Amino acid sequence: MGKSKRETERKYEPSSSGSGAGGLPDLTGAGPVAESAPAGADELDAVYHDTADLRLAAASVTLRRRTGGADAGWHLKLPLGGDTREELRAGLSDDVPEELRALVLSRTRGAELLPVVRIRSDRAARHLRDAEGGLLAEVSLDEVRADSLLAGGGHAEWRELEVELADGVHASLLDIVEKKLRKKGVVRAGSPSKLARALRETGAAVAPVPPPGVVAGSPGSYVLAYLRKQVGRLVALDPAVRRGLPDAVHQMRVTCRRLRGCLRSYRSVLDRRVTDPVRADLRWLAGELAVARDQEVLGERIGAALAELPEELVLGPVAARLRVWEVSRDAGALARAHDALTTTRYLRLLDALDALVRQPPLRAGARRKPARTMARAVLKEYGRFAGRVEHALAQPPGRARDAELHEARKAAKKLRHAAEVARGPLGKPAARLGKRAKAVQRLLGAHQDAVVAQDALRELAVAAHGAGESAFTWGLLHGRERAVAEARLAELPGAWRAASEPALRAPLGH
């Protein structure tokens, strides 16, 4: 992968009476701006690529091949929220680079990428600097010519003013600059990007997707709003997982769980004959991601525990053995996660999720009173959660109890997710119940992490002993993890009493 940077910018309609060199407004004195210096001129020529039905544009993603300027090459821009996008770059080539093609697969679903618009810009730029000469932002004025490359497309021309912050500059500077621009008659552009404007003005704008026919404020509307948010999050996380960004695998796995939980808890709203196959595929995807995430957490946990030990308690090549163990497991785990995202099953899952939110298989419960319908779903998950916890606490110590405690932890997550969906109609009672369930979940999570760490430490101790090394340090860490597991288990009855208070469920009708 080539260079990557965050880009925070806003676009404006320049006033007809622009001041300053080249028609650029003078922004000296806007907050910390002490100087506005010429930054040269460029002729830029970009061809934007998308699917025939403009799937990237619909997701506010742009992929272009640009010549001219200091950053000629392929640019992929992914939305990060607000005025910020992440720009990924690759060198010039005739075809879309494979690494960028992979990063848009969750949006294209394998559809062919075609040239859709050519945009040429004559750019004049100035640099805004502070009193110490530090770069704050670049202001550019573009004379834009856009030509559709799709059948029946047209031509458009316009002028555009752009303010892009320098790296590390706080986004609040954009508000300061915008205030001064408004005083000069400069207003915000109606389109967030050149591509969006070009598509609209050349007759190839993205057709809006009509919302599903659900009544506002109904159980169906709440469930679909939650599903739509999580589906969008899953698709947006795909490029981060492929790039191996920190926490990306974990966040995608959490999103899979939230989707599964919603589809399970609200079967009275959505037909399970449609949703159960989707849940099965979400479970498969979460399982493929789990290996990488669990290995990452386990390696960090053991490494941190080892770093806390006094030097005299670290006997033998402990750090080296841990590193070899991590590397041997990490490579396979990450490859498994990446491979899952290239499968036909994964792409079919994304299509199925899209279909689910666009044409939801609504049941009668989708049109009933939201508070009653959703309270029933939350209380049903509470009943499952309660049964799991009480059954686990009744077990004698050992592997069987550990397994039951892990199942209780998963039940706590399902209750939390059901409560999240119901926050709109149920308000604070759902939030309070979810919060208490989370407290139990965290205890059970800490217990499970300690149990898994014990197994790994025993494996490391056996390997060290077999190689003629001291197993003392591994045994010491094993003992500490066992103590952690017992301590968390001792806290569980108190947390469970707090979560099972009848007063928590009374406002929900029980």
C-alpha positions in Angstrom: 0.0 0.0 0.0 1.2 3.5 -0.9 0.9 6.7 1.2 -2.0 7.4 3.5 -3.2 10.7 4.9 -6.2 12.3 6.5 -7.7 15.1 4.6 -9.9 17.7 6.3 -11.4 20.3 3.9 -14.4 22.3 2.9 -15.5 23.5 -0.6 -17.1 26.9 -1.4 -18.8 28.8 -4.2 -16.4 31.7 -4.8 -17.9 35.2 -4.9 -17.9 37.0 -8.3 -15.8 39.8 -6.8 -13.0 37.8 -5.3 -10.1 39.7 -3.8 -6.5 38.8 -3.5 -4.1 37.3 -6.0 -5.7 35.1 -8.7 -9.2 35.8 -7.3 -8.4 34.1 -4.0 -9.8 35.9 -0.9 -7.4 37.4 1.6 -7.7 35.4 4.8 -4.9 37.1 6.8 -6.2 37.8 10.3 -8.6 34.8 10.4 -7.7 33.4 13.8 -4.1 32.4 13.9 -3.5 33.2 10.2 -0.7 35.7 10.0 0.3 35.3 6.3 -1.2 34.2 3.0 1.7 33.2 0.7 1.5 32.2 -3.0 1.8 28.4 -3.5 1.9 28.2 -7.3 -0.5 26.9 -9.9 -1.2 23.5 -11.3 -3.1 21.9 -14.2 -4.8 18.8 -12.8 -6.4 16.0 -14.9 -8.4 13.3 -13.1 -10.5 10.4 -14.3 -12.8 9.0 -11.7 -13.7 5.3 -11.7 -16.9 3.7 -10.3 -19.3 0.9 -11.1 -21.9 1.4 -13.9 -24.5 2.1 -11.2 -22.2 4.4 -9.2 -21.9 2.4 -6.0 -18.8 4.2 -4.8 -20.4 7.6 -5.3 -23.5 6.5 -3.4 -21.2 5.7 -0.5 -19.3 9.0 -0.7 -16.2 7.1 -1.8 -14.0 8.4 -4.7 -11.4 6.6 -6.8 -9.5 8.5 -9.3 -6.4 8.5 -11.5 -4.9 12.0 -11.5 -2.0 13.6 -13.4 -0.5 16.9 -12.7 0.4 18.4 -9.3 2.7 17.1 -6.7 0.7 13.9 -6.0 0.0 12.4 -9.4 -1.2 8.8 -9.1 -4.2 6.8 -8.0 -6.2 8.3 -5.1 -8.8 6.5 -3.0 -10.8 8.6 -0.6 -12.8 7.0 2.2 -15.3 9.0 4.4 -14.4 9.3 8.1 -17.2 11.6 9.1 -17.7 15.4 9.0 -15.2 17.2 6.8 -12.6 14.5 7.1 -11.7 11.7 4.7 -8.8 9.3 4.4 -6.8 9.4 1.2 -4.9 6.3 0.1 -2.5 6.7 -2.8 -0.8 4.3 -5.3 1.5 5.0 -8.2 0.4 5.8 -11.7 -0.7 2.8 -13.8 -3.1 2.2 -16.6 -5.5 0.0 -14.6 -6.9 0.4 -11.1 -4.2 -1.0 -8.7 -5.2 -4.3 -7.1 -4.6 -3.0 -3.6 -7.1 -0.2 -4.1 -9.6 -2.5 -5.9 -9.6 -4.7 -2.9 -10.3 -1.8 -0.5 -13.5 -0.9 -2.4 -14.8 -4.5 -2.7 -17.3 -4.2 0.1 -18.9 -1.4 -1.9 -18.5 -2.7 -5.4 -19.2 -6.4 -4.6 -17.0 -7.3 -7.5 -18.7 -5.2 -10.1 -16.4 -3.8 -12.9 -14.8 -0.5 -12.2 -15.2 1.9 -15.2 -14.2 5.5 -16.0 -17.3 7.6 -15.3 -16.1 11.2 -15.2 -13.1 13.2 -16.3 -12.4 16.4 -14.3 -9.8 18.9 -15.3 -8.9 21.8 -13.1 -6.7 24.9 -13.4 -5.7 25.5 -9.8 -4.2 28.6 -8.1 -3.2 28.1 -4.5 -2.1 30.1 -1.4 -0.7 28.8 1.9 -2.0 30.2 5.2 0.7 30.4 7.8 0.8 31.3 11.5 3.1 33.9 13.1 6.0 31.4 13.3 5.7 30.4 9.6 4.0 27.1 10.3 1.6 25.9 7.6 -2.1 26.0 8.7 -4.0 25.3 5.5 -4.0 25.6 1.7 -6.6 27.7 0.0 -7.1 26.9 -3.7 -9.3 28.3 -6.5 -10.2 25.8 -9.2 -11.5 26.5 -12.7 -13.2 23.1 -13.3 -14.3 21.4 -16.5 -16.1 18.1 -16.1 -17.1 15.6 -18.8 -19.2 12.5 -18.2 -17.7 9.3 -19.7 -21.0 7.5 -19.4 -23.5 7.1 -22.3 -25.6 10.1 -22.7 -23.6 12.2 -20.2 -22.8 15.9 -20.7 -20.3 18.6 -19.8 -20.2 21.1 -17.0 -18.0 24.0 -15.8 -17.8 25.9 -12.6 -15.4 27.7 -10.2 -14.7 26.2 -6.8 -12.9 27.4 -3.7 -11.3 24.8 -1.4 -9.8 25.1 2.1 -7.7 22.1 3.2 -6.1 22.0 6.6 -2.5 21.0 7.0 -1.6 17.9 9.0 -2.1 18.3 12.7 -4.2 21.5 12.5 -7.4 21.4 14.6 -10.6 21.3 12.6 -11.9 24.4 14.4 -9.8 26.6 12.1 -12.2 25.7 9.3 -15.0 27.4 11.3 -12.8 30.5 11.8 -11.9 30.7 8.1 -15.5 30.1 7.1 -16.7 33.0 9.2 -14.4 35.3 7.4 -15.3 33.9 4.0 -19.0 34.6 4.7 -18.2 38.2 5.3 -16.7 38.3 1.8 -19.8 36.7 0.2 -18.4 33.2 -0.1 -20.8 30.4 0.7 -20.5 26.7 1.2 -20.7 24.6 -2.0 -23.8 22.5 -2.5 -21.8 19.4 -3.2 -19.3 17.8 -0.8 -16.9 16.8 -3.7 -16.1 17.6 -7.3 -17.3 14.2 -8.3 -20.7 14.6 -6.7 -21.1 17.9 -8.5 -19.8 16.6 -11.8 -22.2 13.6 -11.6 -25.2 15.9 -10.9 -24.4 18.6 -13.5 -23.5 16.1 -16.3 -26.7 14.1 -15.8 -25.3 11.1 -14.1 -26.3 11.7 -10.5 -26.7 8.8 -8.1 -30.4 7.9 -7.8 -31.6 8.0 -4.1 -32.7 4.7 -2.6 -36.3 5.0 -1.4 -36.7 4.2 2.3 -38.6 1.0 3.2 -42.3 1.5 3.8 -42.4 1.5 7.6 -44.3 3.8 10.0 -42.2 6.3 11.9 -42.1 5.4 15.6 -43.1 1.8 15.0 -41.0 -1.2 16.2 -40.1 -1.8 12.6 -38.6 1.7 12.2 -36.4 1.3 15.3 -35.1 -2.1 14.3 -34.4 -1.0 10.8 -32.7 2.2 11.9 -30.4 0.1 14.1 -29.7 -2.5 11.3 -29.0 0.2 8.7 -26.4 1.8 11.0 -24.7 -1.5 11.7 -24.7 -2.6 8.1 -23.1 0.7 7.1 -20.5 0.2 9.8 -19.7 -3.3 8.7 -19.1 -2.2 5.1 -17.0 0.8 6.2 -14.8 -1.3 8.4 -13.9 -3.7 5.5 -10.9 -1.6 4.2 -9.5 -1.1 7.7 -9.5 -4.9 8.3 -7.8 -5.5 5.0 -5.1 -3.0 5.9 -4.6 -4.5 9.3 -5.4 -1.3 11.2 -5.4 -1.5 15.0 -8.8 -2.7 16.5 -10.4 -3.0 13.0 -10.9 -6.8 13.4 -12.4 -6.3 16.8 -14.8 -3.6 15.7 -16.0 -5.7 12.7 -16.5 -8.7 15.0 -18.5 -6.5 17.4 -20.6 -5.2 14.5 -21.4 -8.8 13.5 -22.5 -9.6 17.0 -24.8 -6.5 17.1 -26.4 -7.5 13.8 -26.9 -11.1 14.9 -28.3 -10.0 18.3 -30.8 -7.6 16.7 -32.0 -10.2 14.2 -32.4 -12.8 17.0 -34.1 -10.6 19.6 -36.6 -9.0 17.2 -38.0 -12.0 15.5 -41.5 -10.6 16.1 -40.5 -7.7 13.8 -38.6 -9.5 11.1 -39.4 -12.9 9.6 -36.8 -15.4 10.7 -37.2 -17.4 7.6 -35.3 -14.6 5.9 -33.1 -13.5 8.8 -31.9 -16.9 10.1 -29.6 -17.6 7.0 -28.2 -14.0 7.4 -27.5 -14.7 11.1 -25.7 -17.9 10.2 -23.5 -16.1 7.8 -22.8 -13.4 10.3 -21.8 -16.1 12.8 -19.5 -17.6 10.3 -17.8 -14.2 9.6 -17.4 -13.4 13.3 -15.8 -16.9 13.7 -13.3 -16.2 11.0 -12.4 -12.9 12.6 -12.3 -14.3 16.1 -9.0 -16.1 15.7 -7.1 -13.0 14.8 -8.7 -10.9 17.5 -8.3 -13.5 20.3 -4.7 -14.0 19.4 -4.0 -10.3 19.4 -5.6 -9.8 22.8 -3.8 -12.9 24.3 -0.4 -11.9 23.1 -0.8 -8.4 24.5 -2.0 -9.7 27.8 0.9 -12.1 28.3 3.4 -9.6 27.1 2.1 -7.0 29.6 2.2 -9.4 32.5 5.7 -10.5 31.6 6.9 -6.8 31.5 5.6 -6.3 35.0 7.7 -9.1 36.5 10.9 -8.2 38.4 14.0 -9.2 36.4 15.0 -11.9 38.8 11.8 -13.8 38.2 12.3 -14.0 34.4 14.3 -17.1 33.9 15.4 -18.3 30.4 14.7 -16.9 26.9 11.2 -16.0 27.9 10.7 -12.9 25.7 12.1 -14.7 22.6 9.9 -17.7 23.1 6.8 -15.5 23.5 7.7 -13.6 20.3 8.1 -16.8 18.3 4.8 -18.1 19.7 3.1 -14.9 18.7 4.5 -14.7 15.2 3.7 -18.3 14.4 0.1 -17.8 15.4 -0.5 -14.2 14.2 0.3 -14.9 10.6 -2.2 -17.7 10.2 -4.9 -15.9 12.2 -4.6 -12.7 10.1 -4.5 -14.7 6.8 -7.7 -16.4 7.8 -9.5 -13.1 8.5 -8.3 -11.6 5.2 -9.2 -14.7 3.3 -12.8 -14.6 4.6 -13.2 -11.1 3.1 -12.4 -12.5 -0.4 -15.0 -15.2 -0.4 -18.2 -15.3 -2.4 -20.0 -16.1 0.9 -18.9 -12.8 2.4 -20.0 -10.8 -0.7 -23.4 -12.6 -0.6 -23.7 -11.7 3.0 -23.2 -8.0 2.3 -25.8 -8.2 -0.5 -28.3 -10.0 1.8 -27.8 -7.3 4.5 -28.5 -4.6 1.9 -31.6 -6.4 0.8 -32.7 -6.8 4.4 -32.8 -3.1 5.1 -34.1 -2.1 1.7 -36.9 -4.6 1.5 -37.4 -5.8 5.1 -39.5 -8.9 5.7 -41.7 -7.2 8.2 -44.1 -9.2 10.5 -47.2 -8.1 12.3 -45.0 -7.0 15.3 -43.4 -4.4 13.2 -46.6 -2.3 13.3 -47.6 -2.8 17.0 -47.0 -0.5 19.9 -43.3 0.0 20.1 -42.9 0.0 23.9 -44.8 -3.2 24.4 -43.2 -5.1 21.5 -39.7 -4.1 22.3 -40.0 -4.5 26.0 -41.1 -8.1 25.4 -38.0 -8.7 23.3 -35.7 -7.2 26.0 -37.3 -9.1 28.8 -37.0 -12.4 26.8 -33.3 -11.8 26.4 -33.1 -11.1 30.1 -34.7 -14.4 30.9 -32.1 -16.2 28.8 -29.4 -14.3 30.5 -30.7 -15.0 34.0 -31.0 -18.7 33.3 -27.4 -18.9 32.0 -25.9 -17.0 35.0 -27.8 -19.0 37.6 -27.0 -22.3 35.9 -23.3 -21.4 35.7 -23.1 -20.3 39.4 -24.6 -23.7 40.4 -21.8 -25.6 38.7 -18.8 -27.0 40.7 -15.4 -25.5 39.8 -13.8 -26.8 36.6 -13.9 -26.7 32.9 -17.7 -27.2 32.7 -18.3 -24.2 34.9 -15.9 -22.1 32.8 -17.7 -23.0 29.7 -21.1 -22.1 31.2 -19.7 -18.8 32.5 -18.6 -18.0 28.9 -22.1 -18.8 27.6 -23.5 -16.4 30.3 -21.2 -13.7 29.0 -22.5 -14.1 25.5 -26.1 -14.0 26.9 -25.2 -10.7 28.6 -24.1 -9.2 25.3 -27.3 -10.3 23.6 -29.3 -8.5 26.3 -27.2 -5.4 25.9 -27.7 -5.3 22.2 -31.5 -5.8 22.5 -31.6 -2.9 25.0 -29.5 -0.8 22.6 -32.1 -1.2 19.8 -34.9 -0.4 22.2 -33.4 2.8 23.7 -35.7 5.0 21.6 -39.1 3.8 22.8 -38.0 2.5 26.2 -35.6 5.2 27.3 -33.7 5.1 30.6 -35.1 1.7 31.8 -33.6 -0.1 28.9 -30.3 1.9 29.3 -30.1 1.0 33.0 -30.7 -2.7 32.4 -28.1 -2.7 29.6 -25.6 -1.0 31.9 -26.1 -3.6 34.6 -25.8 -6.4 32.1 -22.6 -4.8 30.8 -21.1 -4.9 34.3 -21.7 -8.7 34.5 -20.4 -9.1 31.0 -17.1 -7.3 31.9 -16.6 -9.6 34.9 -17.2 -12.7 32.9 -15.0 -11.4 30.2 -12.1 -10.8 32.6 -12.7 -14.3 33.9 -12.7 -15.8 30.4 -9.5 -13.9 29.4 -7.7 -15.3 32.4 -8.9 -18.9 31.7 -7.7 -18.7 28.1 -4.4 -17.2 29.2 -3.9 -20.1 31.6 -4.2 -22.5 28.7 -1.7 -20.5 26.6 0.8 -20.3 29.4 0.6 -24.0 30.1 1.4 -24.5 26.4 4.4 -22.2 26.6 5.6 -23.9 29.7 5.4 -27.3 28.1 7.3 -26.1 25.0 10.0 -24.4 27.2 10.4 -27.6 29.3 10.7 -29.7 26.1 13.5 -27.4 24.9 15.4 -27.7 28.1 14.5 -24.2 29.3 13.2 -23.2 32.7 9.4 -23.2 32.9 9.4 -21.2 36.1 8.3 -17.9 34.7 5.5 -19.4 32.7 4.3 -21.2 35.8 4.4 -18.0 37.8 2.3 -16.2 35.2 -0.1 -19.1 35.1 -0.6 -18.9 38.9 -1.3 -15.2 38.6 -3.9 -15.7 35.9 -5.6 -18.3 38.0 -5.8 -15.9 40.9 -7.3 -13.3 38.6 -10.0 -15.7 37.4 -10.9 -16.6 41.0 -11.0 -12.9 42.0 -13.4 -12.0 39.2 -15.6 -15.0 40.0 -15.8 -13.9 43.6 -17.2 -10.6 42.4 -19.8 -12.1 40.2 -22.6 -12.8 42.7 -22.7 -9.2 43.8 -22.8 -7.9 40.2 -25.5 -10.4 39.4 -27.6 -9.3 42.3 -27.4 -5.7 41.0 -28.4 -6.8 37.5 -31.3 -9.0 38.6 -33.1 -6.5 40.8 -36.8 -6.6 40.0 -37.0 -2.8 40.1 -34.8 -2.7 36.9 -37.4 -4.7 35.0 -40.6 -3.2 36.5 -40.7 -0.2 34.1 -40.6 -2.7 31.2 -43.7 -4.5 32.4 -42.2 -7.2 34.7 
